[in-house]
Amino acid sequence: MGRPRKVVSMSTGKIGKAARAARSEAEKQMHVKADALSPPDWLSDRAALEFDRVVRESAELGMLDNLDLAVLAVYADNYSRYADAAMHINIHGATVTTKNGYETPSPWVAVSDRAAKNIFACSAKLGMSVTDRLKLIVPTKEEKSVNKYIKFFGSDKG
């Protein structure tokens, strides 16, 4: 199985120019279009609005593509579920009284907890927080143009 491959720009091992160029070209071909990012029909109105908001806000960064459709739909659906549960809890409270007079947690608390868990999982995959985006960004290796030690050799060729 071995170690996962690094992107060419971060590779520090010995690799020839031809192999580096071939891998760089292969990485460019791995990108997927982002032309089909529209909310699925089964999403509620609130979920569809959140779906569109995320697509619109992330368009400038170019981080989402067509393969993110399912994760984004699950995120938006759970966002809507969480909002519904939170509204119900705000109106009716976080507990309910049983027939025996005991107070138990409202079923809406479990709904909001599950929805929040799914929201956090999906948002991490989509890079929706600054720390998540930093994990997704591939840093580029800076090329040094001037050797800083050339001045010690007294050569005019540097």
C-alpha positions as protocol buffer text, in pm:
chain_id: "A"
residue {
  index: 1
  type: MET
  ca { x: 0 y: 0 z: 0 }
}
residue {
  index: 2
  type: GLY
  ca { x: 277 y: 249 z: 86 }
}
residue {
  index: 3
  type: ARG
  ca { x: 262 y: 613 z: 174 }
}
residue {
  index: 4
  type: PRO
  ca { x: 15 y: 847 z: 6 }
}
residue {
  index: 5
  type: ARG
  ca { x: 163 y: 1049 z: -279 }
}
residue {
  index: 6
  type: LYS
  ca { x: 245 y: 1414 z: -227 }
}
residue {
  index: 7
  type: VAL
  ca { x: 159 y: 1682 z: -474 }
}
residue {
  index: 8
  type: VAL
  ca { x: 448 y: 1763 z: -706 }
}
residue {
  index: 9
  type: SER
  ca { x: 497 y: 2110 z: -562 }
}
residue {
  index: 10
  type: MET
  ca { x: 559 y: 1965 z: -216 }
}
residue {
  index: 11
  type: SER
  ca { x: 765 y: 1663 z: -320 }
}
residue {
  index: 12
  type: THR
  ca { x: 1117 y: 1676 z: -174 }
}
residue {
  index: 13
  type: GLY
  ca { x: 1245 y: 1342 z: -304 }
}
residue {
  index: 14
  type: LYS
  ca { x: 1460 y: 1296 z: -610 }
}
residue {
  index: 15
  type: ILE
  ca { x: 1243 y: 1314 z: -917 }
}
residue {
  index: 16
  type: GLY
  ca { x: 1351 y: 1390 z: -1271 }
}
residue {
  index: 17
  type: LYS
  ca { x: 1225 y: 1685 z: -1472 }
}
residue {
  index: 18
  type: ALA
  ca { x: 1029 y: 1461 z: -1707 }
}
residue {
  index: 19
  type: ALA
  ca { x: 864 y: 1271 z: -1420 }
}
residue {
  index: 20
  type: ARG
  ca { x: 789 y: 1599 z: -1240 }
}
residue {
  index: 21
  type: ALA
  ca { x: 627 y: 1744 z: -1554 }
}
residue {
  index: 22
  type: ALA
  ca { x: 424 y: 1426 z: -1609 }
}
residue {
  index: 23
  type: ARG
  ca { x: 298 y: 1422 z: -1250 }
}
residue {
  index: 24
  type: SER
  ca { x: 218 y: 1794 z: -1264 }
}
residue {
  index: 25
  type: GLU
  ca { x: 12 y: 1740 z: -1580 }
}
residue {
  index: 26
  type: ALA
  ca { x: -167 y: 1444 z: -1419 }
}
residue {
  index: 27
  type: GLU
  ca { x: -256 y: 1661 z: -1118 }
}
residue {
  index: 28
  type: LYS
  ca { x: -404 y: 1927 z: -1346 }
}
residue {
  index: 29
  type: GLN
  ca { x: -627 y: 1663 z: -1508 }
}
residue {
  index: 30
  type: MET
  ca { x: -758 y: 1553 z: -1167 }
}
residue {
  index: 31
  type: HIS
  ca { x: -972 y: 1867 z: -1135 }
}
residue {
  index: 32
  type: VAL
  ca { x: -1345 y: 1827 z: -1188 }
}
residue {
  index: 33
  type: LYS
  ca { x: -1590 y: 2079 z: -1330 }
}
residue {
  index: 34
  type: ALA
  ca { x: -1810 y: 2285 z: -1100 }
}
residue {
  index: 35
  type: ASP
  ca { x: -2098 y: 2349 z: -1339 }
}
residue {
  index: 36
  type: ALA
  ca { x: -2366 y: 2126 z: -1180 }
}
residue {
  index: 37
  type: LEU
  ca { x: -2376 y: 2266 z: -827 }
}
residue {
  index: 38
  type: SER
  ca { x: -2748 y: 2324 z: -788 }
}
residue {
  index: 39
  type: PRO
  ca { x: -2960 y: 2204 z: -497 }
}
residue {
  index: 40
  type: PRO
  ca { x: -3131 y: 1866 z: -545 }
}
residue {
  index: 41
  type: ASP
  ca { x: -3512 y: 1869 z: -568 }
}
residue {
  index: 42
  type: TRP
  ca { x: -3555 y: 1677 z: -242 }
}
residue {
  index: 43
  type: LEU
  ca { x: -3406 y: 1958 z: -30 }
}
residue {
  index: 44
  type: SER
  ca { x: -3644 y: 2179 z: 166 }
}
residue {
  index: 45
  type: ASP
  ca { x: -3662 y: 2549 z: 78 }
}
residue {
  index: 46
  type: ARG
  ca { x: -3442 y: 2644 z: 374 }
}
residue {
  index: 47
  type: ALA
  ca { x: -3187 y: 2375 z: 282 }
}
residue {
  index: 48
  type: ALA
  ca { x: -3185 y: 2486 z: -83 }
}
residue {
  index: 49
  type: LEU
  ca { x: -3117 y: 2845 z: 24 }
}
residue {
  index: 50
  type: GLU
  ca { x: -2826 y: 2730 z: 243 }
}
residue {
  index: 51
  type: PHE
  ca { x: -2694 y: 2514 z: -44 }
}
residue {
  index: 52
  type: ASP
  ca { x: -2698 y: 2814 z: -279 }
}
residue {
  index: 53
  type: ARG
  ca { x: -2537 y: 3038 z: -15 }
}
residue {
  index: 54
  type: VAL
  ca { x: -2245 y: 2799 z: 35 }
}
residue {
  index: 55
  type: VAL
  ca { x: -2193 y: 2758 z: -340 }
}
residue {
  index: 56
  type: ARG
  ca { x: -2204 y: 3137 z: -390 }
}
residue {
  index: 57
  type: GLU
  ca { x: -1968 y: 3212 z: -100 }
}
residue {
  index: 58
  type: SER
  ca { x: -1715 y: 2944 z: -196 }
}
residue {
  index: 59
  type: ALA
  ca { x: -1718 y: 3020 z: -570 }
}
residue {
  index: 60
  type: GLU
  ca { x: -1448 y: 3283 z: -534 }
}
residue {
  index: 61
  type: LEU
  ca { x: -1209 y: 3029 z: -384 }
}
residue {
  index: 62
  type: GLY
  ca { x: -1297 y: 2760 z: -637 }
}
residue {
  index: 63
  type: MET
  ca { x: -1294 y: 2490 z: -370 }
}
residue {
  index: 64
  type: LEU
  ca { x: -1618 y: 2311 z: -459 }
}
residue {
  index: 65
  type: ASP
  ca { x: -1676 y: 2097 z: -764 }
}
residue {
  index: 66
  type: ASN
  ca { x: -1943 y: 1859 z: -891 }
}
residue {
  index: 67
  type: LEU
  ca { x: -1815 y: 1573 z: -675 }
}
residue {
  index: 68
  type: ASP
  ca { x: -1900 y: 1777 z: -363 }
}
residue {
  index: 69
  type: LEU
  ca { x: -2270 y: 1778 z: -452 }
}
residue {
  index: 70
  type: ALA
  ca { x: -2370 y: 1494 z: -218 }
}
residue {
  index: 71
  type: VAL
  ca { x: -2174 y: 1624 z: 80 }
}
residue {
  index: 72
  type: LEU
  ca { x: -2310 y: 1974 z: 26 }
}
residue {
  index: 73
  type: ALA
  ca { x: -2667 y: 1841 z: -1 }
}
residue {
  index: 74
  type: VAL
  ca { x: -2627 y: 1644 z: 325 }
}
residue {
  index: 75
  type: TYR
  ca { x: -2482 y: 1955 z: 491 }
}
residue {
  index: 76
  type: ALA
  ca { x: -2772 y: 2174 z: 374 }
}
residue {
  index: 77
  type: ASP
  ca { x: -3034 y: 1915 z: 474 }
}
residue {
  index: 78
  type: ASN
  ca { x: -2888 y: 1887 z: 823 }
}
residue {
  index: 79
  type: TYR
  ca { x: -2863 y: 2265 z: 848 }
}
residue {
  index: 80
  type: SER
  ca { x: -3237 y: 2283 z: 785 }
}
residue {
  index: 81
  type: ARG
  ca { x: -3307 y: 2003 z: 1036 }
}
residue {
  index: 82
  type: TYR
  ca { x: -3095 y: 2179 z: 1299 }
}
residue {
  index: 83
  type: ALA
  ca { x: -3277 y: 2509 z: 1242 }
}
residue {
  index: 84
  type: ASP
  ca { x: -3617 y: 2337 z: 1276 }
}
residue {
  index: 85
  type: ALA
  ca { x: -3508 y: 2159 z: 1595 }
}
residue {
  index: 86
  type: ALA
  ca { x: -3359 y: 2475 z: 1744 }
}
residue {
  index: 87
  type: MET
  ca { x: -3678 y: 2669 z: 1671 }
}
residue {
  index: 88
  type: HIS
  ca { x: -3890 y: 2398 z: 1834 }
}
residue {
  index: 89
  type: ILE
  ca { x: -3662 y: 2388 z: 2141 }
}
residue {
  index: 90
  type: ASN
  ca { x: -3670 y: 2769 z: 2170 }
}
residue {
  index: 91
  type: ILE
  ca { x: -4049 y: 2771 z: 2164 }
}
residue {
  index: 92
  type: HIS
  ca { x: -4133 y: 2457 z: 2368 }
}
residue {
  index: 93
  type: GLY
  ca { x: -3822 y: 2407 z: 2579 }
}
residue {
  index: 94
  type: ALA
  ca { x: -3557 y: 2135 z: 2588 }
}
residue {
  index: 95
  type: THR
  ca { x: -3759 y: 1902 z: 2810 }
}
residue {
  index: 96
  type: VAL
  ca { x: -4100 y: 1738 z: 2797 }
}
residue {
  index: 97
  type: THR
  ca { x: -4313 y: 1608 z: 3083 }
}
residue {
  index: 98
  type: THR
  ca { x: -4414 y: 1244 z: 3061 }
}
residue {
  index: 99
  type: LYS
  ca { x: -4750 y: 1100 z: 3172 }
}
residue {
  index: 100
  type: ASN
  ca { x: -4586 y: 1004 z: 3503 }
}
residue {
  index: 101
  type: GLY
  ca { x: -4479 y: 1363 z: 3565 }
}
residue {
  index: 102
  type: TYR
  ca { x: -4110 y: 1313 z: 3492 }
}
residue {
  index: 103
  type: GLU
  ca { x: -3916 y: 1564 z: 3285 }
}
residue {
  index: 104
  type: THR
  ca { x: -3716 y: 1407 z: 3003 }
}
residue {
  index: 105
  type: PRO
  ca { x: -3517 y: 1561 z: 2718 }
}
residue {
  index: 106
  type: SER
  ca { x: -3725 y: 1659 z: 2421 }
}
residue {
  index: 107
  type: PRO
  ca { x: -3680 y: 1439 z: 2113 }
}
residue {
  index: 108
  type: TRP
  ca { x: -3588 y: 1762 z: 1933 }
}
residue {
  index: 109
  type: VAL
  ca { x: -3266 y: 1777 z: 2138 }
}
residue {
  index: 110
  type: ALA
  ca { x: -3154 y: 1447 z: 1985 }
}
residue {
  index: 111
  type: VAL
  ca { x: -3248 y: 1573 z: 1638 }
}
residue {
  index: 112
  type: SER
  ca { x: -3044 y: 1890 z: 1689 }
}
residue {
  index: 113
  type: ASP
  ca { x: -2746 y: 1695 z: 1826 }
}
residue {
  index: 114
  type: ARG
  ca { x: -2740 y: 1455 z: 1530 }
}
residue {
  index: 115
  type: ALA
  ca { x: -2784 y: 1739 z: 1283 }
}
residue {
  index: 116
  type: ALA
  ca { x: -2504 y: 1940 z: 1445 }
}
residue {
  index: 117
  type: LYS
  ca { x: -2273 y: 1637 z: 1432 }
}
residue {
  index: 118
  type: ASN
  ca { x: -2347 y: 1591 z: 1061 }
}
residue {
  index: 119
  type: ILE
  ca { x: -2304 y: 1964 z: 995 }
}
residue {
  index: 120
  type: PHE
  ca { x: -1957 y: 1963 z: 1150 }
}
residue {
  index: 121
  type: ALA
  ca { x: -1853 y: 1650 z: 962 }
}
residue {
  index: 122
  type: CYS
  ca { x: -1972 y: 1785 z: 628 }
}
residue {
  index: 123
  type: SER
  ca { x: -1839 y: 2136 z: 683 }
}
residue {
  index: 124
  type: ALA
  ca { x: -1492 y: 1995 z: 751 }
}
residue {
  index: 125
  type: LYS
  ca { x: -1504 y: 1805 z: 422 }
}
residue {
  index: 126
  type: LEU
  ca { x: -1617 y: 2118 z: 238 }
}
residue {
  index: 127
  type: GLY
  ca { x: -1359 y: 2347 z: 399 }
}
residue {
  index: 128
  type: MET
  ca { x: -1616 y: 2577 z: 552 }
}
residue {
  index: 129
  type: SER
  ca { x: -1403 y: 2705 z: 840 }
}
residue {
  index: 130
  type: VAL
  ca { x: -1070 y: 2882 z: 813 }
}
residue {
  index: 131
  type: THR
  ca { x: -882 y: 2595 z: 975 }
}
residue {
  index: 132
  type: ASP
  ca { x: -1048 y: 2343 z: 741 }
}
residue {
  index: 133
  type: ARG
  ca { x: -956 y: 2554 z: 437 }
}
residue {
  index: 134
  type: LEU
  ca { x: -597 y: 2573 z: 553 }
}
residue {
  index: 135
  type: LYS
  ca { x: -585 y: 2194 z: 562 }
}
residue {
  index: 136
  type: LEU
  ca { x: -717 y: 2176 z: 205 }
}
residue {
  index: 137
  type: ILE
  ca { x: -481 y: 2434 z: 55 }
}
residue {
  index: 138
  type: VAL
  ca { x: -177 y: 2289 z: -112 }
}
residue {
  index: 139
  type: PRO
  ca { x: 119 y: 2514 z: -34 }
}
residue {
  index: 140
  type: THR
  ca { x: 352 y: 2590 z: -319 }
}
residue {
  index: 141
  type: LYS
  ca { x: 725 y: 2547 z: -288 }
}
residue {
  index: 142
  type: GLU
  ca { x: 907 y: 2876 z: -339 }
}
residue {
  index: 143
  type: GLU
  ca { x: 1199 y: 2870 z: -578 }
}
residue {
  index: 144
  type: LYS
  ca { x: 1507 y: 3060 z: -463 }
}
residue {
  index: 145
  type: SER
  ca { x: 1648 y: 3268 z: -745 }
}
residue {
  index: 146
  type: VAL
  ca { x: 1973 y: 3381 z: -586 }
}
residue {
  index: 147
  type: ASN
  ca { x: 2216 y: 3171 z: -387 }
}
residue {
  index: 148
  type: LYS
  ca { x: 2276 y: 3367 z: -66 }
}
residue {
  index: 149
  type: TYR
  ca { x: 2626 y: 3219 z: -28 }
}
residue {
  index: 150
  type: ILE
  ca { x: 2755 y: 3327 z: -370 }
}
residue {
  index: 151
  type: LYS
  ca { x: 2902 y: 3645 z: -220 }
}
residue {
  index: 152
  type: PHE
  ca { x: 3154 y: 3438 z: -23 }
}
residue {
  index: 153
  type: PHE
  ca { x: 3309 y: 3293 z: -340 }
}
residue {
  index: 154
  type: GLY
  ca { x: 3400 y: 3634 z: -482 }
}
residue {
  index: 155
  type: SER
  ca { x: 3266 y: 3542 z: -826 }
}
residue {
  index: 156
  type: ASP
  ca { x: 3102 y: 3787 z: -1064 }
}
residue {
  index: 157
  type: LYS
  ca { x: 2899 y: 3504 z: -1223 }
}
residue {
  index: 158
  type: GLY
  ca { x: 2620 y: 3506 z: -957 }
}
